[in-house]
Amino acid sequence: MNGRVKSAARVKEMKSAFQCPICGSPETVDDYKSLVCSRKHTFDFAKPGYLNLSTHPSSGNYTKELFEARRRIITESGLYDPLHEIIANVVNEPEGSPVFPYTVADLGCGEGSHLHKILEECGGPGMTGIGLDLSKEGIVMASGRYENSVWIVGDLAKSPFANGAVHAVLNILSPANYKEFKRILTGDGLVIKVLPRSGYLKELRQAIFDHSEKKMYRNDETAELFKKHFHLLDAARLNYTKELNKAELADLVRMTPLAWSGNKAGIEAFIDQDSAEITVDLDILIGVNKEAADNEKGMC
């Protein structure tokens, strides 16, 4: 069974999870080749298995080289292993009766490595992973490496998911669209957002930025915006350091937009080190729709 058929079969199992990004009508799998809506808008499964449901092309500096570096850092260096463990523990313990398949969508997934590692950590057979990103380059890479999930080129502002189709939304170090998150989540679905804190990758920031405001990062406004949209069930701060070797330091520079406008001399000095301790400093926010939280209070 090739990648196209495997992905189509997986999407078919999800039944009414998708809606047309053009007209919003329901979509179904046709002959394990295409996703077709009731108004006959048709989206073919690519040979590697991904779906392109974007209505406009992506742009920017997100290249194959960037995603390869990101994949190596996420899957091989161990830099984010503690983060994956925490998220997997949250996803593995949904309140109420288990639902199968339990759909976990990583929105802004890049090349899919965070989602892959989290589902690997979960280990449960009843979970279906979906990764969505506007970068075709990232999704092509994801579908070629992680065939057990569904990979979609799509726009976060107009996501191709039906109302109430997703049990858990992951939003890891990427932009959010809370209106869409609320629309696509099940009534008691979880949203897990990961934000950088002031110390995140501070060694790299200090090496490449001359201005103090770029050397440090504050997430207060972003965290408050999350709380305006969702009832905060729990929050955790993750702070630790991890030693990266010379090759990994070069990959860290390649994978992060921080380096796009940074001091070139500082970047060269940073990657010239034999090794360095790198700080991971993150907030993990876990929320549910406020309506669901209010309903639960009313039943107490």
N, C-alpha and C positions, 0 to 999 in steps of 0.2 A: 504494500500500500504506500503510494508516494505521499509527499508532504501536502499536496493539494487536497487529496481525498481524506487524509487524516484530519486536516483542519476543518474541512467541510463536515465531516462526521461529528466532530466535537461541537461545532456550532449548531448542528442539527439537534444534538442532545439538549442544547440550551433552549430550544423551542422559541419562545417569543421574546428573547432577550434583546433583540436588535430592532432599530427603526431606521428608516431611510434618512440619510443626512440631507437629502434634497427636499423631500416633501413631508417627512415625519411619519409616513405610514408604515405599518408592520412589514417585516422582511422575513422570508423563508428561504431555505436552501433548495436550489433547483438542480437535480441530477448530480449532486456532489461536485458541481463546477462553479456555481454562481450563487450569490445572494440577491434575491429579487423581491422588490416591494410590490404591493398591490396595484401600484400605478405603473408597474413594469420598468422602473429604474433598476438597472442591472449592474452588479459589481462582481467581477470574476475573481476567483481565488487564484493567486499567482502560483507558479509551479513550486516554489519553496513552501507555500502554504499560507502566506499572509494575505490579508485583505486590504485593498486601498479604498477607504471610504472618505477620503479627503475631497473637498470640493475646490481646493486651490492648492498650488504647490508650496512647499516650504522654502525658506531662504535662510541664509545665515552661515555661520562658520562651523556647523556640526558635520564634520567630515568622517570618512571611514577611519582615518588615523586616530581621531579623537575617540571614537567609539571603541576601537581596539584597545587603546590605552585604558579607557574606562573599564572595559571588561576585565583586563588583566588586574587592575587595582582591586576591583570588587570581588573577583572570584579567586585570585591567586595570592594577593598580599596579606589578606586577613584584616585589612584596615577597618572594614565595616562589619566584621563578624558579630560583635556584641549587639549592634543595631539589629541585624537580621534575627538574632535569637529573641530579642525583646518583642519585635513585631510578630514573629511566629507564635510566641506564647499568647499574645493577644488574639490573634486570628484563630488559634486553636481552641479558644474557650468562648465561643459565642453564647450569649444567654439564651435560655429556652431550649426547645428540642432541636437536635441536629437537622440540618437541611441538606439534602444531596440533590444535585451538586451545589456546593457552597461556592459562590462565585466571588473571586478576589480580583479586583481590577486595579492595576498600577497605571495611573493617569499621568503621563509625562515620563514614560518608562525608559526612554533612550533605547539602548540596545538590549534591554530586558534582564540584565544581570541581577539587579536587586530582587526583582520578582522571582527569578529562578532560584536564588539562594534562600529566599524566605520560604517558598513552597518546598524546597528540599529540606529545610529545617523542620517544617510542619510534618512532613512525612505521611500525611493522610491521603488515602485514595479518593476521598469524596470531594476534593477541592479542585475547582477549575480556575486556572489563571488566565487573565486577559491583560495584555499590555497594549496601551495606546500611546502613540506619539506622532507628532506632525512630521518628524524627520523620517523620510523613506529609508535613508541610509541605515538608521538605527534599527528600524523594523525588519529590513531585509536581513541584517545580521542576527537579530533575535530569532527569526523564523528558521534560519539555517542552523542555529545551535540548540535551541530549546523548543523542540517540537511538541512537547507535552502541554503547551499553552497556546492560546489563540492570540495572534499578533495583528494589530490593526494600525494602518496609517490613517490618522484622523485628527480632527480639530477639537481640542478640549472645550472650546467655546460653543461648539455644536456637536456634542458627542453622539455617536451612533447607537446609543443604548436606549432601550425602552424605559418608560417610567417604572421605577421600583424593581429593576432587573438585577441589581448588584448588591451583594450582602456585605462586602467590605471594600472601601475605596482606600488605596494607598496613594499618598502624595509626598514623595520623598525628594526634598531639596529641589523642588521645581515649582513653577507658578501654579496657582489654583483658580478654579472657577466654582465658587461655592453654590451658585444658583444651579449649575449642572449637577454638582455632587448631590445636592438635596433631591433633585428630580429623579436621578437614577438609582438612589439607594432604596432598599426595602424599608418598610416602616420602622424596623428596629435595627437597620443596618449601621455599621460602624464606618467612621472616617478616621484614618490615621495619618496625621500630617507631621512631617519631620522638618524642623527649622534649624538653620545654623545659629549658634550662639556666638558671643564675641570672640571666643578663643578658637573657633573652628578654622583649622589650617592656618593658624596664626604665624607659623614659621614661614610659610609661603607668602602670606600677605606682607610680612615685615621685610621679606627679601625683595619684593617687586614693586611695592608702592612707596612713594616719597611722602604722600600726604597722610597725616595721622588718621583722618576720617575713613580712609580706605583700608588702613591697617587693622581696624577693629570694625565689628559689625554688631548692630543692635536689632533685635527682632520684636521689640515691644509692640509696635504698631501692627505687625503681622499677626502676632499672637492674640491681640485684642480683637482684631477683625475675625479671627477664627471663632472666638468666644461669642461674638455677636450673632454668628450664624448657627452655631451648634452648642448643644449642652455638653459641657466638658465633663466626661466621665472620669478621666484620669490624665495625669501628666507625669512625665519623667524627664530628668536631665541625665544625659549620658556624657561623661567626661573622662577621657583617658588618653594615653599616648601610645603610639606604635612605631617601632623602628622600621624604616624603609631603607632598602639598599639603593645603590646608585641607579640601577635600571628602573626601580620603582619610583624614585624621585623624578626621573625624566617622564615617566608615564603620568605622574601626578600633575606635572606642568602641562602635558599634552591634553589631559582630559578636562581641565577646568577653564572656564571663560575668564577667570581672574587674570590669566596670563596674556589675554588678547591685547590688553592695553597697558601691561606692566612694563617696568624698567628692564630693558634687555640685558643690561650688565648684571642686574640683580638676579635675573632668571638664570643666566649662565653660571653665576657663582653658586646659586642654589643647586643646580643639577651637577655641578662639579664636585660636590661632596661625595665621599665614599658611602656615607649613610647619615641618617638624621632621624631624630625623634619627631614625629608629627602628631599634633594635637587634634583629636576629634572632640568637639564640644557641641552637643545637639540638644534640642528640646523635642520630645515626642508628645504630641497632643492627640488624645483619643476622645472622639465626640460622637454624639448621635443627634439626629434631627430633634429640635426643641419640641416639636409636636409629639414625638414619641415619648420623650422624657416627661412631658406634662400629662400625657395619658396614663403613664405608669404611676405617677404621683396620685392621680385621681382614683386609681384602683386600690390604693393603700388604705 
